[in-house]
Structures are given as C-alpha cells and as structure tokens.
Amino acid sequence: MATLTIKNFSEKLHQRLKESAAQHGRSINGEAISCLEKTLVGNRVDPEDFLAQVRLLRARMPRVFLTEKELRAAKNQGRP
C-alpha cells in the first residue's frame, strides 16, 4: 500500500472531511480514500455495458408510436 501526505489544505476542508467521516463511520483517512475512489474510479462507465443495459430496457418497453399532431396536442393540453 502506498502512503500519501496531504499538505496545505484549508481548515474548512479538513472540518468537512472530518464531519463526512463521522457520518459514514470512517476514519478521516478512510473517508479521504473513499472520496478519492469515488472521484477517480467510480464515474467511469463502460460504453458497451451501458448500451447493453439500454437495449434490454428498451426491449421490455411497449412500443408507442405517436404522430407529431398527437405530441403537440399532449404538449399543449391544459395550456390556455
């Protein structure tokens, strides 16, 4: 395991990290690691997996075909 020392960050940021750690039942170090993992690792989405999930959802949904006239009427319904 690697070691990281963080220097020169504000007291306000330190306090927020401390509060977040307490809320999640973690140490400050554990909370810092969790935040870094979420930011650096957690947001990556594999496009192929995402598209496969979308295709599965789309296959389960009933097909609804509306004309432009029907869409406009629905959009304007209840408007003065």
C-alpha positions as CSV (number, residue, x, y, z in Angstrom):
1,M,0.0,0.0,0.0
2,A,1.2,3.5,-0.8
3,T,1.2,6.4,1.6
4,L,0.0,9.9,0.8
5,T,0.6,13.0,2.8
6,I,-1.7,16.0,2.1
7,K,-0.3,19.4,3.0
8,N,-1.6,22.9,3.0
9,F,-5.3,22.3,2.7
10,S,-7.8,24.6,4.4
11,E,-9.1,24.1,7.9
12,K,-12.6,24.3,6.4
13,L,-12.0,21.4,4.1
14,H,-10.4,19.4,7.0
15,Q,-13.5,20.1,9.0
16,R,-15.8,18.9,6.2
17,L,-13.8,15.8,5.7
18,K,-14.0,15.1,9.5
19,E,-17.8,15.6,9.5
20,S,-18.2,13.4,6.5
21,A,-16.0,10.7,8.0
22,A,-18.2,10.8,11.2
23,Q,-21.4,10.5,9.2
24,H,-20.1,7.4,7.4
25,G,-18.5,5.8,10.4
26,R,-15.0,6.0,8.9
27,S,-11.7,7.5,9.9
28,I,-10.5,10.7,8.2
29,N,-8.0,8.6,6.3
30,G,-10.7,6.1,5.2
31,E,-13.0,9.0,4.2
32,A,-10.3,10.6,2.1
33,I,-9.6,7.3,0.4
34,S,-13.4,6.8,-0.3
35,C,-13.7,10.4,-1.7
36,L,-10.7,9.8,-4.0
37,E,-12.0,6.4,-5.2
38,K,-15.4,7.9,-6.0
39,T,-13.9,10.8,-7.9
40,L,-11.2,8.9,-9.8
41,V,-12.6,5.4,-10.2
42,G,-16.4,5.4,-9.6
43,N,-17.5,7.6,-12.5
44,R,-16.2,5.6,-15.4
45,V,-18.8,3.8,-17.4
46,D,-18.1,1.1,-19.9
47,P,-20.0,2.3,-23.0
48,E,-20.7,-1.3,-24.2
49,D,-22.2,-2.3,-20.9
50,F,-24.3,0.9,-20.7
51,L,-25.6,0.3,-24.3
52,A,-26.4,-3.3,-23.5
53,Q,-28.5,-2.2,-20.4
54,V,-30.3,0.4,-22.5
55,R,-31.1,-2.2,-25.2
56,L,-32.5,-4.6,-22.6
57,L,-34.7,-1.8,-21.1
58,R,-35.9,-0.7,-24.5
59,A,-36.8,-4.3,-25.4
60,R,-39.0,-4.6,-22.3
61,M,-40.9,-1.4,-23.0
62,P,-44.0,-1.4,-25.2
63,R,-43.6,0.4,-28.4
64,V,-45.6,3.6,-28.6
65,F,-45.9,5.4,-31.9
66,L,-47.3,8.9,-31.8
67,T,-47.8,11.4,-34.6
68,E,-46.5,15.0,-34.5
69,K,-50.1,16.1,-34.2
70,E,-50.7,13.9,-31.2
71,L,-47.5,15.0,-29.5
72,R,-48.4,18.7,-30.0
73,A,-51.9,18.1,-28.6
74,A,-50.4,16.4,-25.5
75,K,-47.8,19.1,-25.0
76,N,-50.4,21.9,-25.3
77,Q,-53.1,20.1,-23.2
78,G,-54.2,22.3,-20.3
79,R,-52.5,25.4,-21.6
80,P,-54.6,28.5,-22.2
